[in-house]
Amino acid sequence: MTPGARVAATIELLDAIFDRQERPADGVANAFFRARRFIGSGDRRAVSERAWTILRRYGQLGWWLDRTRHPERGARALVAADLMLQYGLTLPQLEAMFDGGTYRPAPIDDGERRALRQMEGHSLPHPEQPDWVRLNVQEWIAPHLKEAYGEAWGREIAALETPPPVDLRVNRLKATVEEARAALQREGIETEPMRYARDGLRLKRRLSIVTGQAFQDGLVEIQDEGSQLVAELVDAQPGMQVVDYCAGAGGKTLAMAAGMNNKGRVVAMDVLETRLDRSAQRLRRAGAHNVERRALGADSTKWLKRHRETFDRVLVDAPCTGTGTWRRNPDGRWTLAPKDLEELVPKQAAILDAAARLVKPGGGLVYATCSVLPAEDERQIEAFLERHPEFALVPPTDLGLPPETAQGSYLRLSPLKHGTDGFFAAAMVRK
């Protein structure tokens, strides 16, 4: 593709993301490229990377569009502003790219030209930008982030703008870390061991592994190191009875099943049966035979009562704002609304209360989120322990996790300090 065609494709992709109607941005992008198979892999990567970068810079780019009174605020305006402010293109260079030629964007009109001329020669940061604009977050969420990180909040949020690595978890049911690493190397995929996760490998450069033999044979799963550490915190041992209460597509379910060496039982539960259905293929590929799937609904009340205080371990990977995954889902910075947080906090508390009833005396309960907001994390656990004095916190270091991953009695991970997504977890025991 020509540079102009790549720009046009980026505008089309961003338009599709902005019009997605509740679909996640990565799902929109996958559908976009499936419908355009003529776009080669190199062009596909360049277009998607530019679109994701613009989503990460949306706050600053929008600030410039407002400052220069740009007539538009859509994908076309954002892409043009990004090319000028971030890549240093001049107005004549931009007009040569936006010339209405074959597969290239329509020509720049007078209103756009007036705004872009004011951006010419400038860079994306500007001394008049407030902190929340400079860090590309919404104004309402800035106080929550400051509460989470204190004086370091600027550096922590800046780290959430960096593209994430590709992390793999070695499936111990089928291979050791060394065997999986060698299998990947035979496919030309170079990896390195992770800093913290015992079964983790990190790709030295980003590429797709899903069509490779090592992945297809179930030797590895794609899973962020932070997510792997949450599964380790559960400390599920062979022969135990374990519940993954909000299992989703089953990443942590798979990790716990492998750690149990297929002995005992893992019950994967979720309110959406379609999510559990998607996990079936992953379970087969991994060779995990000790997992049963159960949808959470109105008809599960009897099952929950019958299994009260019968499980050795219960994991609650609660629905949350996903603020810790902004590296992977930069659009989440802009779609999140105050009412989402207001609705999630009581929902998390209700889920945690319900799941806690399954834990037997002496058993463990782990609450986890991929959020960095204290309202969903520390404050949630403090309130739970007040309601349930029969539970007590267990520090992550007591369960074998590295001291660097602990913040007091909690597991708290961040891209800046640990190179992972942002995660929070609390391990508790029923006394």
WOPESUL-V271912 format. One record per residue. NEAR is the number of other C-alpha atoms within 10 Angstrom. Layout:
near=NEAR
near=NEAR
This chain:
near=13
near=12
near=12
near=20
near=19
near=21
near=25
near=22
near=25
near=24
near=23
near=18
near=22
near=26
near=14
near=17
near=23
near=17
near=12
near=14
near=9
near=10
near=11
near=13
near=22
near=15
near=11
near=20
near=19
near=11
near=13
near=16
near=17
near=11
near=10
near=11
near=10
near=10
near=16
near=11
near=11
near=9
near=17
near=19
near=13
near=13
near=23
near=20
near=14
near=19
near=24
near=22
near=16
near=24
near=23
near=28
near=22
near=22
near=22
near=25
near=27
near=19
near=19
near=24
near=22
near=14
near=12
near=16
near=16
near=19
near=15
near=14
near=13
near=14
near=22
near=20
near=20
near=24
near=20
near=23
near=28
near=23
near=18
near=23
near=22
near=16
near=11
near=18
near=17
near=16
near=19
near=9
near=12
near=20
near=18
near=14
near=22
near=20
near=15
near=15
near=13
near=10
near=16
near=19
near=21
near=15
near=15
near=21
near=10
near=10
near=12
near=19
near=16
near=15
near=21
near=24
near=13
near=14
near=21
near=15
near=12
near=12
near=14
near=19
near=16
near=13
near=7
near=8
near=15
near=13
near=13
near=18
near=21
near=20
near=25
near=25
near=22
near=15
near=12
near=11
near=16
near=19
near=13
near=15
near=20
near=17
near=14
near=18
near=16
near=12
near=10
near=12
near=18
near=17
near=12
near=21
near=25
near=16
near=20
near=26
near=21
near=16
near=17
near=18
near=19
near=19
near=25
near=24
near=26
near=28
near=25
near=20
near=18
near=18
near=16
near=14
near=20
near=13
near=14
near=23
near=22
near=16
near=18
near=21
near=13
near=12
near=12
near=9
near=18
near=15
near=20
near=12
near=17
near=17
near=13
near=17
near=20
near=16
near=22
near=25
near=27
near=22
near=19
near=13
near=11
near=13
near=11
near=10
near=19
near=12
near=8
near=13
near=15
near=23
near=21
near=15
near=13
near=22
near=26
near=29
near=23
near=17
near=19
near=22
near=28
near=26
near=25
near=22
near=26
near=29
near=25
near=21
near=27
near=26
near=19
near=25
near=19
near=16
near=15
near=16
near=20
near=29
near=27
near=26
near=26
near=24
near=27
near=24
near=22
near=23
near=20
near=24
near=27
near=26
near=27
near=29
near=30
near=24
near=20
near=23
near=17
near=19
near=18
near=17
near=20
near=28
near=20
near=26
near=24
near=21
near=16
near=16
near=16
near=12
near=16
near=22
near=15
near=13
near=19
near=17
near=12
near=18
near=20
near=12
near=15
near=24
near=19
near=26
near=16
near=19
near=22
near=14
near=18
near=18
near=20
near=18
near=12
near=8
near=9
near=12
near=10
near=9
near=11
near=15
near=11
near=11
near=13
near=15
near=18
near=15
near=24
near=24
near=26
near=29
near=30
near=24
near=25
near=23
near=18
near=22
near=21
near=19
near=23
near=25
near=22
near=23
near=25
near=19
near=20
near=25
near=20
near=21
near=22
near=14
near=11
near=15
near=14
near=9
near=8
near=12
near=17
near=12
near=11
near=17
near=19
near=13
near=15
near=21
near=17
near=13
near=17
near=23
near=14
near=14
near=23
near=28
near=18
near=25
near=25
near=20
near=15
near=15
near=21
near=28
near=31
near=25
near=25
near=26
near=26
near=26
near=25
near=27
near=27
near=17
near=17
near=25
near=25
near=19
near=12
near=17
near=22
near=11
near=11
near=17
near=14
near=10
near=11
near=13
near=10
near=12
near=22
near=15
near=17
near=18
near=20
near=27
near=17
near=12
near=13
near=11
near=19
near=15
near=13
near=13
near=19
near=17
near=13
near=11
near=17
near=21
near=25
near=27
near=27
near=21
near=22
near=17
near=13
near=16
near=18
near=23
near=28
near=27
near=26
near=28
near=29
near=24
near=27
near=26
near=20
near=20
near=12
